[in-house]
Amino acid sequence: MAATLINLPTPVVNYGLNNLKFCLNQQTAVDPPPRLCHNVRMTKILLVDDEEMITEPLARSLRESGYEVIVAHDGRRGLALALSEQPDLVVLDILMPEMDGWDVCRALRQKSPVPILMLTALGEEIDRILGLEIGADDYLTKPFSTRELKARIRAMLRRIELDRNHTPTSDILTAGAIRLETNAHQAYKNGAKLTLRHKEFELLRLLMANLGQVVTRAELFDRIWGTDWLGDTRTLDVHIRWLREKIEENPSQPQYIQTVRSVGYRMVAPQAEA
């Protein structure tokens, strides 16, 4: 029996081809769109930078990769959009009018755990460390390539998705006065609730799940930031310092989180020490 040829309208053909290409891309590591072949919400990225020569091509490229992109050209507008639009990730420049990136990051961190990737033309180490200390998850120094920016974005979003899908082996973890309720994602010290960022909680959970044992830096990065982490390795030390400031009586003389030089960190229960 001869096959029957059906002439489809060009838009329908293009739609089918685009869907086929999209689903094939899901099986490759080459810039796959961040959504499934089903009717689900697109990953939303907020791009905050006062230079339209940067935001226009970046926004276009990100949209072509399947992201929903919203743009702000000053810090105050960027903060307002971050709170109202609830993006999945914020790409944030530092030197901007109205409100600089430092202040936006600080203000946003008081109300949202959204991942923040900071863009900076500042090359000094102290500026990069400051970004991590005030709550940024990663930074990228200008000039940078669109490919590198996309790689950072994919790595950050992939890590978050893995963290969401991770099922702890135990719901309750304790170490001295510290108590973690992993399913509820709550942490307490002496019964008082602790306010922890997402990665601070995951870092503390991993250390408490291995109470008394050394967890290497490599394992911490693999489990918390992912094997494809492209950022500064010092971010681990910054997060450890933040944790110590929240759980230790004296962060400069830690009793809970011990440093094992050149190896990693170990969590102990102070009252168990003889």
SERO-4910 file (N, C-alpha, C, O; in steps of 0.05 Angstrom, whole numbers):
BEGIN
 pado doro    nc1    nc2    nc3   cac1   cac2   cac3    cc1    cc2    cc3    oc1    oc2    oc3
  Met    A     17    -24      0      0      0      0     18     25      0     36     27     16
  Ala    A     12     43    -19     30     67    -21     25     86      3      2     89     12
  Ala    A     46     98     11     44    117     33     30    142     24     34    151      1
  Thr    A     15    154     41      0    179     34     15    203     45     22    203     69
  Leu    A     21    222     29     35    246     38     15    267     46     -4    273     32
  Ile    A     21    279     69      3    300     80     18    326     81     39    327     93
  Asn    A      8    346     68     21    372     68     11    388     92    -12    396     94
  Leu    A     29    392    111     22    407    135     30    437    131     49    443    117
  Pro    A     15    455    144     22    483    143     50    487    155     59    473    173
  Thr    A     65    507    144     92    512    152     95    516    182    113    505    194
  Pro    A     77    532    196     80    535    225     78    509    240     92    505    260
  Val    A     61    491    231     58    465    244     83    449    241     93    436    260
  Val    A     95    449    217    120    435    212    142    446    229    157    431    242
  Asn    A    144    473    230    165    485    246    161    478    276    180    474    290
  Tyr    A    136    479    285    130    472    313    140    444    319    152    439    340
  Gly    A    133    425    301    141    398    306    171    394    306    182    380    323
  Leu    A    185    408    287    214    406    286    227    418    310    246    407    321
  Asn    A    216    440    319    227    453    343    224    436    367    242    434    384
  Asn    A    200    423    370    196    405    393    215    381    391    226    372    412
  Leu    A    220    370    367    238    348    364    266    356    371    280    342    386
  Lys    A    275    380    362    302    389    369    304    393    399    325    387    411
  Phe    A    282    404    411    283    409    439    286    383    455    303    382    473
  Cys    A    271    363    448    272    338    462    299    324    458    309    311    476
  Leu    A    310    327    434    337    315    429    358    330    446    376    317    457
  Asn    A    355    356    449    373    372    465    373    363    494    393    365    508
  Gln    A    350    353    503    348    344    531    367    321    536    374    316    559
  Gln    A    375    307    515    393    284    519    422    292    516    440    274    518
  Thr    A    427    317    510    455    325    506    463    345    527    447    355    542
  Ala    A    489    350    528    500    369    548    504    397    535    517    414    548
  Val    A    495    401    510    500    426    496    476    445    500    457    445    485
  Asp    A    478    461    521    459    483    526    430    475    524    415    487    508
  Pro    A    421    454    538    393    446    537    375    466    550    381    477    571
  Pro    A    351    471    538    332    490    551    324    478    578    321    454    580
  Pro    A    321    495    598    316    486    625    287    480    631    276    489    650
  Arg    A    274    463    614    247    455    619    243    428    605    258    420    588
  Leu    A    221    414    613    215    388    602    197    391    577    187    413    571
  Cys    A    193    368    563    175    368    540    146    366    549    130    352    536
  His    A    139    381    570    112    381    579    105    410    585    122    428    583
  Asn    A     80    415    593     71    442    598     78    450    626     62    449    644
  Val    A    103    458    630    113    467    656    124    495    653    130    505    631
  Arg    A    126    509    676    135    536    676    164    539    668    181    522    675
  Met    A    170    559    652    198    563    643    214    574    667    203    587    685
  Thr    A    239    567    667    257    578    687    261    608    683    267    617    661
  Lys    A    256    623    704    256    653    702    282    664    713    290    658    735
  Ile    A    295    681    697    320    694    705    316    724    705    306    735    685
  Leu    A    325    737    726    324    766    728    353    776    722    372    768    736
  Leu    A    356    793    702    381    804    694    382    834    702    366    849    692
  Val    A    400    841    721    401    868    731    428    881    724    448    873    736
  Asp    A    428    899    705    453    912    696    445    938    682    426    938    666
  Asp    A    460    959    687    453    985    675    462    988    647    455   1008    634
  Glu    A    478    970    637    489    972    610    472    956    590    473    932    590
  Glu    A    457    971    573    440    957    554    456    942    533    445    923    522
  Met    A    480    950    528    497    935    509    504    908    520    511    890    504
  Ile    A    501    904    546    505    877    558    478    863    561    476    839    554
  Thr    A    458    877    571    433    863    577    418    854    552    406    833    552
  Glu    A    419    870    531    403    864    507    413    837    494    396    820    489
  Pro    A    439    834    488    447    809    476    445    785    495    440    763    487
  Leu    A    450    790    521    448    768    540    420    759    543    415    735    543
  Ala    A    401    777    545    373    770    547    364    754    522    350    735    525
  Arg    A    372    764    499    364    750    474    376    721    474    361    703    466
  Ser    A    401    718    481    414    692    481    401    673    501    397    650    495
  Leu    A    395    683    525    382    667    545    354    658    537    346    636    542
  Arg    A    339    676    524    313    669    515    314    648    493    298    630    492
  Glu    A    334    650    476    338    630    455    344    603    467    339    582    455
  Ser    A    356    603    491    362    578    505    339    567    521    341    546    534
  Gly    A    316    581    520    292    570    533    285    583    560    266    573    573
  Tyr    A    300    603    568    294    616    594    274    639    590    273    651    568
  Glu    A    259    644    610    243    669    612    261    690    625    273    685    646
  Val    A    264    713    612    283    733    622    269    760    627    254    769    610
  Ile    A    273    771    651    263    798    656    288    815    662    308    805    674
  Val    A    287    841    655    311    858    656    305    883    672    283    895    670
  Ala    A    324    891    688    323    917    702    350    931    697    371    919    696
  His    A    348    958    695    373    973    688    382    991    711    399   1008    708
  Asp    A    371    987    735    382   1000    759    376    982    783    358    965    782
  Gly    A    390    986    804    388    968    827    361    969    841    351    948    849
  Arg    A    350    992    844    324    994    858    302    979    843    286    965    855
  Arg    A    302    982    816    282    968    800    287    938    801    269    922    802
  Gly    A    313    931    801    320    903    802    311    890    828    300    867    827
  Leu    A    314    903    851    304    892    876    274    889    876    264    869    886
  Ala    A    260    909    865    231    908    865    221    884    848    203    870    856
  Leu    A    234    880    825    227    857    808    234    831    820    219    811    817
  Ala    A    256    830    834    264    805    848    244    796    868    238    773    871
  Leu    A    232    816    882    212    809    903    185    804    891    170    787    902
  Ser    A    178    818    870    151    814    858    149    791    838    129    777    838
  Glu    A    170    787    823    169    767    801    179    739    811    173    719    798
  Gln    A    193    739    834    203    714    845    218    697    824    209    674    818
  Pro    A    240    707    814    255    692    793    268    668    806    272    666    830
  Asp    A    277    649    788    291    625    798    321    631    802    335    617    817
  Leu    A    331    653    790    359    660    792    362    690    785    348    700    767
  Val    A    380    704    799    385    732    793    414    735    784    433    726    798
  Val    A    417    748    761    444    756    752    446    786    758    432    802    747
  Leu    A    465    793    775    465    820    787    492    834    783    513    824    792
  Asp    A    491    857    770    515    874    767    520    889    793    502    892    810
  Ile    A    545    899    797    551    913    822    549    943    818    535    956    834
  Leu    A    563    954    799    563    984    795    539    993    779    539    991    755
  Met    A    519   1003    793    494   1012    780    483   1037    794    490   1042    817
  Pro    A    467   1052    779    454   1076    792    432   1068    811    424   1044    812
  Glu    A    422   1087    826    400   1084    845    408   1067    869    404   1075    892
  Met    A    418   1043    864    424   1024    885    445   1005    874    439    992    854
  Asp    A    468   1003    886    489    985    875    483    956    882    465    949    898
  Gly    A    498    938    868    493    909    871    497    899    900    483    881    908
  Trp    A    516    911    914    520    903    942    495    907    958    486    888    973
  Asp    A    483    931    956    459    937    972    435    920    963    419    911    979
  Val    A    433    915    937    411    898    927    414    870    938    394    858    947
  Cys    A    438    860    938    443    833    948    436    831    978    423    812    986
  Arg    A    445    850    993    439    850   1022    409    851   1027    399    836   1043
  Ala    A    396    869   1013    367    872   1017    352    848   1008    333    839   1022
  Leu    A    360    836    986    347    812    976    351    788    994    332    772    998
  Arg    A    375    786   1006    380    763   1023    364    764   1049    360    743   1062
  Gln    A    354    787   1057    338    789   1081    309    777   1076    295    771   1095
  Lys    A    302    774   1050    275    766   1044    273    742   1026    251    730   1023
  Ser    A    295    734   1013    293    713    993    319    696    992    341    707    994
  Pro    A    317    669    989    340    652    985    348    648    956    364    631    950
  Val    A    336    664    938    341    661    909    371    660    903    385    677    913
  Pro    A    380    642    886    408    642    878    416    668    864    402    678    847
  Ile    A    440    679    871    449    704    860    477    700    848    495    691    861
  Leu    A    479    707    822    504    707    808    512    736    803    498    750    788
  Met    A    534    745    815    542    773    813    561    777    790    579    761    785
  Leu    A    557    799    775    575    807    753    591    830    763    580    849    774
  Thr    A    617    829    760    633    851    770    657    857    751    669    839    740
  Ala    A    661    883    748    685    892    734    708    896    753    730    903    744
  Leu    A    703    891    778    724    895    799    740    869    801    729    848    805
  Gly    A    766    872    798    783    848    798    796    841    824    809    821    827
  Glu    A    793    859    844    806    854    870    793    831    885    769    827    884
  Glu    A    810    815    898    801    792    913    781    799    934    761    785    939
  Ile    A    785    822    948    768    830    970    740    835    960    720    830    974
  Asp    A    737    845    935    711    851    924    696    825    918    672    823    922
  Arg    A    711    805    908    698    779    902    689    765    928    667    754    929
  Ile    A    706    766    948    699    753    974    676    768    987    659    755    999
  Leu    A    675    794    984    653    809    996    626    800    985    606    798    999
  Gly    A    626    795    958    601    786    946    591    760    958    567    757    963
  Leu    A    609    742    964    602    716    976    593    721   1005    574    708   1015
  Glu    A    606    739   1019    600    743   1047    572    756   1051    559    750   1071
  Ile    A    563    772   1032    537    785   1036    515    768   1024    491    777   1025
  Gly    A    521    745   1013    500    727   1005    499    718    976    482    702    969
  Ala    A    518    727    959    518    718    931    527    688    931    543    680    947
  Asp    A    517    673    911    524    645    909    548    641    890    563    621    893
  Asp    A    553    659    872    575    657    854    580    685    842    563    703    845
  Tyr    A    603    689    828    608    714    815    622    709    789    635    688    785
  Leu    A    621    728    771    633    726    744    646    753    738    632    774    740
  Thr    A    671    754    732    685    779    727    683    787    698    688    771    680
  Lys    A    676    812    693    675    823    666    704    828    656    722    835    672
  Pro    A    709    824    630    690    814    610    688    784    611    706    770    620
  Phe    A    665    773    603    660    744    604    646    737    578    634    754    564
  Ser    A    646    711    572    632    702    548    603    693    556    599    685    578
  Thr    A    585    695    537    558    685    541    558    656    548    542    647    564
  Arg    A    575    641    535    577    612    540    584    606    569    572    589    582
  Glu    A    603    622    580    611    618    608    588    625    627    583    611    647
  Leu    A    574    647    621    551    655    638    530    633    638    519    626    659
  Lys    A    524    622    615    504    601    613    513    576    629    496    563    642
  Ala    A    538    570    627    549    547    642    545    551    672    538    532    686
  Arg    A    551    575    682    547    581    710    518    578    718    512    567    739
  Ile    A    501    589    702    472    588    707    462    559    709    448    552    727
  Arg    A    470    543    689    462    515    689    472    500    713    457    484    725
  Ala    A    497    505    721    508    492    744    493    499    769    488    481    786
  Met    A    487    524    773    472    533    797    444    521    798    436    512    819
  Leu    A    430    522    775    403    511    775    403    481    778    385    469    791
  Arg    A    423    467    766    424    438    769    429    430    798    417    410    807
  Arg    A    446    444    811    452    438    839    427    441    857    422    425    874
  Ile    A    412    463    852    388    468    867    368    445    863    355    436    882
  Glu    A    365    436    838    346    415    832    354    389    846    337    374    856
  Leu    A    380    383    846    390    359    859    385    360    889    377    341    902
  Asp    A    389    384    901    384    387    929    354    383    936    348    371    956
  Arg    A    337    393    919    308    389    923    300    360    922    282    351    937
  Asn    A    313    345    905    305    317    901    319    298    920    313    274    921
  His    A    338    309    936    352    292    955    335    285    979    323    303    991
  Thr    A    333    260    985    317    251   1008    336    243   1031    351    223   1028
  Pro    A    336    257   1053    353    250   1076    347    222   1087    324    213   1085
  Thr    A    367    209   1098    362    182   1109    349    184   1137    336    165   1145
  Ser    A    351    207   1150    339    211   1176    327    238   1177    338    258   1168
  Asp    A    303    240   1189    289    266   1190    301    284   1212    301    308   1209
  Ile    A    310    272   1234    320    288   1256    350    283   1260    358    260   1263
  Leu    A    366    304   1260    395    302   1266    401    320   1290    392    342   1291
  Thr    A    417    310   1308    425    326   1331    455    325   1336    468    305   1330
  Ala    A    465    347   1347    493    348   1355    494    369   1378    493    393   1372
  Gly    A    496    360   1402    496    378   1425    470    394   1426    449    382   1427
  Ala    A    472    420   1426    448    437   1427    436    442   1399    416    456   1397
  Ile    A    448    431   1378    439    436   1351    420    413   1343    426    390   1346
  Arg    A    397    421   1331    377    401   1322    369    409   1294    361    432   1289
  Leu    A    369    389   1275    360    394   1248    336    376   1243    336    352   1248
  Glu    A    315    388   1232    292    373   1222    293    375   1192    284    394   1180
  Thr    A    305    354   1180    312    355   1151    287    357   1133    288    372   1114
  Asn    A    266    343   1139    242    344   1122    229    371   1123    219    381   1103
  Ala    A    229    383   1147    217    409   1150    236    432   1143    228    455   1141
  His    A    261    424   1138    283    443   1131    285    465   1152    286    489   1146
  Gln    A    286    457   1178    288    475   1200    312    467   1217    319    444   1220
  Ala    A    325    488   1229    348    483   1246    344    499   1272    333    521   1272
  Tyr    A    353    487   1295    349    500   1321    374    497   1337    390    478   1334
  Lys    A    378    517   1355    399    516   1375    387    522   1402    376    544   1405
  Asn    A    389    503   1421    376    507   1447    347    514   1444    336    529   1460
  Gly    A    334    502   1424    305    506   1420    298    531   1404    275    534   1395
  Ala    A    318    549   1399    313    573   1384    318    568   1354    339    557   1347
  Lys    A    300    577   1338    302    572   1309    325    588   1297    329    612   1303
  Leu    A    341    575   1280    363    588   1266    354    596   1238    340    581   1225
  Thr    A    363    619   1229    358    627   1201    382    621   1184    403    634   1186
  Leu    A    379    600   1167    401    591   1150    394    594   1121    372    589   1113
  Arg    A    414    602   1105    411    601   1076    409    572   1067    416    554   1082
  His    A    400    568   1043    396    541   1032    422    525   1034    422    502   1044
  Lys    A    444    536   1024    469    520   1024    481    517   1052    494    498   1058
  Glu    A    476    537   1070    485    534   1097    470    510   1110    483    494   1124
  Phe    A    445    508   1105    430    485   1116    440    459   1106    444    440   1121
  Glu    A    444    457   1079    454    432   1067    482    425   1077    488    402   1081
  Leu    A    498    445   1081    525    440   1091    524    430   1119    538    411   1126
  Leu    A    508    442   1136    505    433   1164    493    405   1165    501    389   1181
  Arg    A    473    400   1148    461    373   1147    481    352   1140    482    331   1153
  Leu    A    498    357   1121    518    338   1112    539    333   1135    547    310   1140
  Leu    A    547    354   1148    567    351   1170    554    336   1193    567    319   1205
  Met    A    529    342   1200    516    328   1222    510    299   1216    509    283   1234
  Ala    A    504    293   1191    499    266   1183    525    249   1185    523    224   1186
  Asn    A    548    262   1186    573    248   1189    587    256   1215    611    261   1216
  Leu    A    571    258   1236    580    268   1262    606    253   1271    606    229   1272
  Gly    A    626    268   1278    651    257   1288    670    248   1266    693    241   1272
  Gln    A    662    249   1241    678    241   1219    687    265   1202    672    284   1200
  Val    A    710    263   1190    720    284   1173    706    282   1146    706    261   1134
  Val    A    695    304   1136    684    305   1110    703    322   1093    708    346   1099
  Thr    A    714    311   1072    734    325   1057    722    348   1041    698    350   1036
  Arg    A    740    367   1034    731    390   1018    719    381    991    700    392    982
  Ala    A    732    360    980    722    350    954    694    339    956    677    344    939
  Glu    A    688    325    978    662    314    982    641    336    987    619    334    977
  Leu    A    649    355   1003    631    378   1008    624    392    983    600    399    979
  Phe    A    643    397    965    637    411    940    620    393    923    601    403    910
  Asp    A    626    367    922    611    349    905    582    347    914    564    348    897
  Arg    A    577    346    940    550    342    950    534    368    952    510    368    949
  Ile    A    547    391    958    533    416    962    533    433    937    512    445    930
  Trp    A    556    436    923    557    453    900    557    438    874    551    449    853
  Gly    A    563    412    874    562    396    850    589    393    837    607    411    841
  Thr    A    593    371    823    619    366    810    625    386    788    648    389    780
  Asp    A    604    400    778    609    419    756    612    448    767    608    467    752
  Trp    A    618    450    793    621    477    804    644    492    791    666    482    788
  Leu    A    638    517    782    658    533    767    666    557    782    683    573    773
  Gly    A    656    561    806    662    585    822    687    582    839    703    564    836
  Asp    A    690    602    856    713    604    874    711    582    896    691    581    909
  Thr    A    732    567    900    732    546    920    731    557    948    724    543    967
  Arg    A    738    582    951    737    595    978    709    600    988    705    606   1011
  Thr    A    689    596    970    662    599    979    655    579   1001    638    585   1018
  Leu    A    668    556   1002    664    536   1023    672    548   1050    658    545   1069
  Asp    A    696    560   1051    705    572   1076    687    595   1085    683    598   1109
  Val    A    677    610   1066    659    632   1073    633    620   1086    624    631   1106
  His    A    622    599   1074    598    587   1085    603    574   1113    586    575   1130
  Ile    A    626    562   1117    634    551   1143    635    574   1163    625    571   1186
  Arg    A    646    597   1156    647    619   1174    620    629   1182    614    635   1205
  Trp    A    602    631   1162    574    639   1167    561    619   1187    547    628   1205
  Leu    A    565    594   1182    553    574   1200    563    577   1229    548    576   1248
  Arg    A    589    580   1231    601    584   1258    590    608   1272    586    608   1296
  Glu    A    585    629   1257    574    653   1270    546    649   1280    537    663   1298
  Lys    A    532    629   1270    505    624   1278    502    602   1299    483    602   1314
  Ile    A    521    583   1299    518    560   1318    538    560   1340    534    547   1361
  Glu    A    561    574   1337    582    573   1357    578    596   1378    569    617   1371
  Glu    A    585    590   1403    586    611   1423    608    631   1417    604    655   1420
  Asn    A    631    621   1408    654    637   1400    664    627   1373    679    608   1372
  Pro    A    656    640   1351    663    630   1324    693    628   1320    702    612   1304
  Ser    A    709    644   1334    738    643   1331    750    619   1345    773    611   1340
  Gln    A    735    607   1364    743    582   1377    721    562   1375    707    556   1395
  Pro    A    716    551   1352    693    534   1347    694    508   1362    715    495   1364
  Gln    A    671    500   1373    668    475   1387    653    454   1370    658    430   1373
  Tyr    A    636    463   1352    620    445   1336    634    438   1310    638    414   1304
  Ile    A    642    457   1294    654    452   1268    684    456   1270    694    478   1272
  Gln    A    698    434   1268    728    434   1270    740    434   1243    730    420   1224
  Thr    A    762    449   1240    777    449   1215    798    427   1216    814    426   1235
  Val    A    799    410   1196    821    390   1194    838    400   1171    831    396   1147
  Arg    A    860    412   1178    876    427   1158    883    410   1134    892    387   1136
  Ser    A    880    422   1111    887    410   1085    869    386   1078    874    372   1058
  Val    A    849    380   1094    832    357   1089    803    366   1086    791    362   1065
  Gly    A    791    377   1107    763    385   1106    753    394   1133    767    408   1148
  Tyr    A    729    386   1140    717    395   1165    703    371   1179    696    351   1167
  Arg    A    701    374   1206    688    353   1222    669    366   1242    675    386   1254
  Met    A    645    354   1244    625    364   1264    626    346   1288    627    321   1286
  Val    A    627    358   1312    627    343   1337    606    354   1356    597    377   1352
  Ala    A    599    338   1376    580    347   1396    596    354   1421    607    336   1434
  Pro    A    598    379   1429    615    388   1451    611    373   1477    630    366   1490
  Gln    A    586    367   1484    581    354   1510    590    326   1511    592    314   1532
  Ala    A    596    314   1487    605    286   1486    635    284   1491    646    262   1495
  Glu    A    648    307   1492    677    306   1496    683    302   1526    671    315   1543
  Ala    A    702    285   1531    710    279   1559    729    299   1569    738    298   1592
***
